Amino acid sequence: MDRQLRDFCIQQTTSSCCEGGHKDDDFCDRRIILRCISTWFGSIENFELRVQTEVRKALANQLVDGGFTYRRMVLATVPLLWSLLDRMASDVRDPLWAAGQMARLFAYWLTTVPSLLQVPRFLWEDIPRDPPLARACDDRSCHVLCHSSD
């Protein structure tokens, strides 16, 4: 993905109306989009430069640094918390015992679970980055990151 953004050129993009043979000659998605891009960014070249620099850098930061924030890890594990709370609630005999268990559960959920979710990231950073392996790893990591966020 990094290579695609670094080499981004609007002329290499396609639109469904152009591929479909323009059934309606007055309406072309590509022409409208190119006109909007020119209006918003001043020129197609300015837009391409922005994609190749700013968008590329922002996306890389989002995928590498911002992708696994503590907040996102906690939010992603809320269903686990609900499941554990449900199990605990169905087995409550002593309210004092339940309160202690709930405190332990919340502490575990807010500390241990996010820490365990960081382990693959730390392991990933230790992979050697020789050129052939780096390309394969970067493509695979992008594929996994992009599809796991859906």
C-alpha distance (Angstrom), angle and dihedral (degrees) to the residues before:
residue distance angle dihedral
M1 . . .
D2 3.78 . .
R3 3.81 90.1 .
Q4 3.81 91.4 47.9
L5 3.80 92.1 52.7
R6 3.82 93.4 42.8
D7 3.82 90.5 53.4
F8 3.82 96.1 35.7
C9 3.79 114.4 150.1
I10 3.79 122.2 172.2
Q11 3.81 90.4 -143.9
Q12 3.82 88.8 66.9
T13 3.80 92.7 57.7
T14 3.80 123.6 93.1
S15 3.77 137.1 -155.1
S16 3.77 129.0 -149.4
C17 3.81 94.5 -121.0
C18 3.82 91.9 56.0
E19 3.79 91.7 46.9
G20 3.81 90.7 47.6
G21 3.80 94.0 55.8
H22 3.84 99.8 -106.1
K23 3.77 102.0 -84.4
D24 3.80 87.4 -174.1
D25 3.83 107.5 46.6
D26 3.81 93.2 -165.5
F27 3.79 94.4 56.5
C28 3.80 122.8 61.8
D29 3.80 120.0 162.0
R30 3.77 91.9 -157.1
R31 3.81 94.7 54.4
I32 3.81 91.6 48.1
I33 3.81 93.1 47.2
L34 3.82 92.8 47.1
R35 3.80 90.2 49.7
C36 3.82 90.8 50.4
I37 3.81 92.1 47.7
S38 3.81 90.5 50.5
T39 3.80 90.4 50.1
W40 3.79 95.3 46.4
F41 3.81 99.1 41.2
G42 3.80 101.9 26.5
S43 3.80 93.9 -116.8
I44 3.79 142.5 8.6
E45 3.82 88.9 -107.8
N46 3.83 91.3 56.7
F47 3.81 89.9 51.5
E48 3.80 92.7 48.3
L49 3.80 91.1 48.8
R50 3.81 90.9 50.2
V51 3.81 91.6 50.5
Q52 3.82 91.3 46.9
T53 3.82 93.1 50.2
E54 3.80 118.4 17.1
V55 3.81 99.8 28.0
R56 3.80 91.5 43.7
K57 3.81 91.9 50.8
A58 3.83 93.7 44.6
L59 3.80 92.3 49.1
A60 3.80 92.2 48.3
N61 3.81 90.7 50.3
Q62 3.80 91.2 47.5
L63 3.80 93.7 49.6
V64 3.81 96.7 42.0
D65 3.78 106.3 31.6
G66 3.77 107.0 12.6
G67 3.78 98.1 38.5
F68 3.79 96.5 78.8
T69 3.77 104.8 36.7
Y70 3.77 120.4 159.2
R71 3.79 90.5 -113.7
R72 3.80 92.8 54.3
M73 3.78 92.2 47.8
V74 3.80 91.7 51.3
L75 3.80 91.8 46.6
A76 3.79 91.5 48.0
T77 3.79 90.9 54.9
V78 3.82 97.4 48.9
P79 3.84 90.8 102.8
L80 3.82 88.1 55.9
L81 3.80 89.1 53.0
W82 3.80 91.8 49.3
S83 3.78 90.7 50.1
L84 3.80 93.0 50.4
L85 3.81 92.2 45.3
D86 3.79 89.9 50.5
R87 3.79 91.6 51.9
M88 3.77 91.6 47.0
A89 3.81 93.1 48.2
S90 3.78 91.8 52.7
D91 3.81 91.0 55.2
V92 3.82 101.3 44.1
R93 3.78 113.5 135.4
D94 3.78 101.1 147.6
P95 3.84 119.0 38.5
L96 3.80 92.7 -153.2
W97 3.80 91.2 52.2
A98 3.82 89.3 47.7
A99 3.82 91.9 52.1
G100 3.81 91.0 52.4
Q101 3.79 91.6 46.9
M102 3.81 90.5 49.1
A103 3.82 91.4 51.5
R104 3.82 90.2 50.1
L105 3.80 91.1 46.5
F106 3.81 93.3 52.1
A107 3.82 91.3 46.5
Y108 3.80 90.2 50.2
W109 3.81 92.1 46.2
L110 3.82 94.2 48.9
T111 3.82 97.8 42.5
T112 3.78 116.5 18.7
V113 3.82 100.3 37.6
P114 3.84 95.2 53.2
S115 3.81 89.6 45.5
L116 3.80 91.4 52.9
L117 3.79 90.3 49.1
Q118 3.83 89.3 57.0
V119 3.83 93.4 59.1
P120 3.85 95.3 83.5
R121 3.79 90.0 49.6
F122 3.80 92.7 53.3
L123 3.80 90.6 46.6
W124 3.81 89.8 49.4
E125 3.80 91.3 54.8
D126 3.82 90.6 56.8
I127 3.82 94.7 58.1
P128 3.82 109.7 114.8
R129 3.79 111.6 -108.8
D130 3.79 105.3 -144.9
P131 3.83 109.9 154.2
P132 3.86 101.6 -100.5
L133 3.80 93.4 42.5
A134 3.79 92.1 42.5
R135 3.81 92.2 56.9
A136 3.80 92.6 47.2
C137 3.80 92.8 46.1
D138 3.79 94.2 45.5
D139 3.81 92.4 50.0
R140 3.81 91.7 46.5
S141 3.81 93.7 45.4
C142 3.79 91.3 49.1
H143 3.80 90.4 49.9
V144 3.81 91.7 49.3
L145 3.80 94.5 43.7
C146 3.78 94.3 46.7
H147 3.79 95.2 47.5
S148 3.80 96.7 40.0
S149 3.80 91.7 57.2
D150 3.81 92.9 60.5
